[in-house]
Amino acid sequence: MTVAKVSEISATSDKSFDDAMRQGLARANKTLKNITGAWIADQEVMVDKGKITGYRVRMRITFVLVG
């Protein structure tokens, strides 16, 4: 039997949504082992004076618990 857990994280980047996703997964991989997938729950841009200043993603990371 396989048991998996889901953890929700958010990550930001000043470059792109893709960069925010990659940074979030890289950071999650330092603490969570056996990551099998990620679901992007939300995307958001930060705006200052009408210009995009940052990109934020909220993702749910799935990882398998090993007994």
N, C-alpha and C positions, 0 to 999 in steps of 0.2 A: 504494500500500500504506500502511496506517495501522499505526503501532506505538504501543501504550499501555503504561504502567507503573503499578504499584500500590504505594502507600506506606501503611504502617500508622501511625496516630497514636492517641493517647488524649487525651481532653478531659474536664474536670471543671466542674461547676457546683454552686452551693448552692441553685439553684432547681428544676431539672427535667432529665430526660433530653433533652427537646427543646432546652432552652437549651444543654446541653453539646454536642449535635450541631451546633447553629448556631454556637457559638463555635469549635468545632473546624474546621468548614468555612471560617469567616471567616478564621481564622489560616492554614489551609493555602492558601487562595487568595492570600495575600500572597506566598508563595514558589513555589507550584506553579501553572503556567499551564495553560490548556486542561483544567480539571477537567470530567469528563463524568459522574461518578457516585460514590456512596459506599455501602459496605455496612457495616452495623452488625454487627460480629462478636461483641460482648459488651456487656452492661450490668451495672453494679454499683452498689450503694449503700454509702456509708460510714455507720457507725452509732456513736453514742456514747451510752452509758447508755440503750439501748433506743430512741433516737430517730434518725431519718435526718438526717444532717448534710451529705450531699453526694451527688451523682450523677456517675458516671463512665461514659463510653462508650469503647469501643475500636473504631475504624473503619478500613476500608481504602478509601483514596481512589484512584480511577482517573483518570489524566490522559493525554492524547495527546501524544506527543513529536513536535515539529515539526522537520524536518530542514532 
